[in-house]
Amino acid sequence: PDPTVQADTFIDWICFPGQYMLQAGPTDGDLYGCKLCSAGYFGTAPNYTSPLCEAPCSPGHFCLEGSTEPQPCPAGTYLPSPGAAINASCSPCAPGSSSAVSGNSDSCTPCAQGSYSEKAGSTSCNACQLGGYCSSQGQASALMAWTGCPAGTMGDATGLSGVDQCAP
């Protein structure tokens, strides 16, 4: 049979941040010490008594098993919900949008007029090319966004957003 440990009082375990030990009730596995906080949760102080430790990971962050602090999702991604357990939970920005900050809990920002972004996970938008303009926001390709300046005018800078910026 499995060994049993019975105590008439609580056993005080000394656990490090990112770890916990139940104070009462059955436990699985060995009795060699503390267990890691559950993935999706973190613990900054010692001696938690629940696998949920201090709190769930906040939106825009993920917590691997045994985390002592939330890790931010990388720039070019976002994560609106709490409790993410792995980096793969961070969603890449869709083409036509970007996020320059890490730990983004909101949606990504659509590319402004005069710019576009072709790749998922962009950290910035590209300026529209010389010779024309890009009048719509949230464009996912230069070909879809770019319109040449009318005959007799020219776009002499990148990032133009309207026909009125085409110079005679």
C-alpha positions in Angstrom: 0.0 0.0 0.0 1.0 3.7 -0.5 2.7 5.2 2.5 0.5 7.6 4.6 1.7 10.6 6.6 -0.7 11.8 9.3 -0.1 14.8 11.5 -2.2 16.2 14.3 -1.2 19.8 13.3 -0.4 21.6 10.1 3.0 20.9 8.6 4.8 24.1 7.8 6.6 23.8 4.5 9.0 26.6 3.5 8.2 27.2 -0.2 9.9 29.7 -2.5 8.0 32.2 -4.7 6.3 30.4 -7.5 5.7 27.3 -5.3 3.0 26.1 -2.9 2.2 23.2 -0.6 -1.2 22.2 0.6 -1.6 22.3 4.4 -4.3 19.7 4.7 -5.8 16.9 2.8 -4.4 14.2 0.5 -1.6 14.9 -1.8 -0.3 13.1 -4.9 3.3 12.1 -5.5 6.2 12.5 -3.2 6.5 14.4 0.0 9.9 15.9 -0.9 8.7 19.4 -0.8 6.8 22.2 -2.5 5.0 22.0 -5.8 5.1 24.6 -8.6 2.2 27.1 -9.0 -0.1 26.0 -11.8 0.5 27.3 -15.3 -1.6 30.4 -15.9 -0.9 31.6 -12.3 2.0 33.2 -10.5 3.3 33.8 -7.0 5.7 36.6 -5.9 5.8 35.6 -2.2 6.8 32.4 -0.4 4.5 29.8 1.2 1.3 29.7 -0.8 -1.1 27.0 0.1 -3.0 26.6 -3.2 -1.9 25.7 -6.7 -3.4 29.0 -7.8 -0.8 30.8 -5.7 -1.2 34.6 -5.8 -3.3 35.4 -8.8 -4.0 34.5 -12.5 -1.8 36.0 -15.1 -3.1 39.3 -16.2 -4.3 40.0 -19.8 -1.4 40.6 -22.1 0.8 38.2 -20.2 1.3 34.5 -19.7 2.6 32.4 -16.8 4.4 29.1 -17.2 4.2 26.6 -14.4 6.1 27.9 -11.4 6.1 31.5 -12.5 7.1 34.2 -10.0 5.9 37.0 -12.3 3.8 37.3 -15.4 5.7 37.4 -18.7 4.5 39.9 -21.3 3.3 38.8 -24.7 5.8 40.0 -27.3 5.3 43.1 -29.4 3.3 42.3 -32.5 0.8 40.2 -30.4 -2.1 40.8 -28.0 -4.0 38.7 -25.4 -7.3 40.1 -24.0 -8.1 37.4 -21.4 -6.4 36.5 -18.1 -4.9 33.2 -17.1 -2.8 32.3 -20.1 -0.3 29.4 -19.5 2.0 29.7 -22.5 3.4 32.2 -25.0 1.4 30.5 -27.8 -1.7 32.0 -26.1 -0.6 35.4 -27.4 -2.4 36.2 -30.7 -0.4 37.8 -33.5 -1.7 41.0 -34.9 -3.6 40.5 -38.2 -2.2 41.9 -41.4 -3.3 45.6 -41.6 -2.6 46.2 -37.9 0.3 46.3 -35.5 1.4 46.5 -31.9 4.7 48.1 -30.9 4.3 47.3 -27.2 4.9 44.1 -25.3 2.1 43.0 -22.8 -0.7 44.3 -25.1 -4.1 43.3 -23.6 -6.1 45.3 -26.2 -6.6 44.6 -29.8 -3.8 45.6 -32.3 -4.0 49.1 -33.8 -5.2 49.3 -37.4 -2.6 50.8 -39.8 -3.3 54.5 -40.3 -4.1 56.1 -43.6 -0.8 56.3 -45.5 0.5 53.0 -44.3 -0.1 49.2 -44.5 1.2 46.0 -42.9 1.4 42.7 -44.9 2.5 40.3 -42.2 0.8 38.9 -39.2 2.5 39.8 -36.0 3.8 43.2 -37.2 5.2 45.6 -34.7 4.8 48.6 -37.0 3.1 49.6 -40.3 5.0 50.5 -43.5 4.7 53.9 -45.1 3.0 53.8 -48.6 5.4 54.1 -51.5 6.5 57.1 -53.5 4.3 58.2 -56.4 0.9 57.7 -54.7 -1.1 57.6 -51.6 -3.0 55.1 -49.3 -6.3 56.6 -48.3 -7.8 53.7 -46.2 -6.8 52.6 -42.8 -6.1 48.9 -41.9 -4.7 47.9 -45.2 -3.0 44.5 -45.5 -1.0 45.0 -48.6 0.8 47.8 -50.6 -1.0 46.7 -53.8 -4.5 47.0 -52.2 -3.7 50.2 -50.4 -1.7 52.2 -52.9 -3.3 54.6 -55.5 -1.2 56.5 -58.0 -1.4 60.2 -58.0 -3.4 61.7 -60.9 -1.7 62.7 -64.2 0.2 66.0 -63.8 0.8 65.4 -60.1 3.2 63.3 -58.1 3.6 61.9 -54.7 7.1 63.1 -53.7 7.1 61.5 -50.2 6.3 58.2 -48.6 3.3 57.8 -46.4 0.8 60.1 -48.2 -2.8 59.5 -47.2 -4.9 61.4 -49.8 -5.0 62.7 -53.3 -4.8 66.3 -51.9 -1.2 65.5 -50.9 -0.1 64.8 -54.5 2.0 67.8 -55.6 1.6 69.5 -59.1 
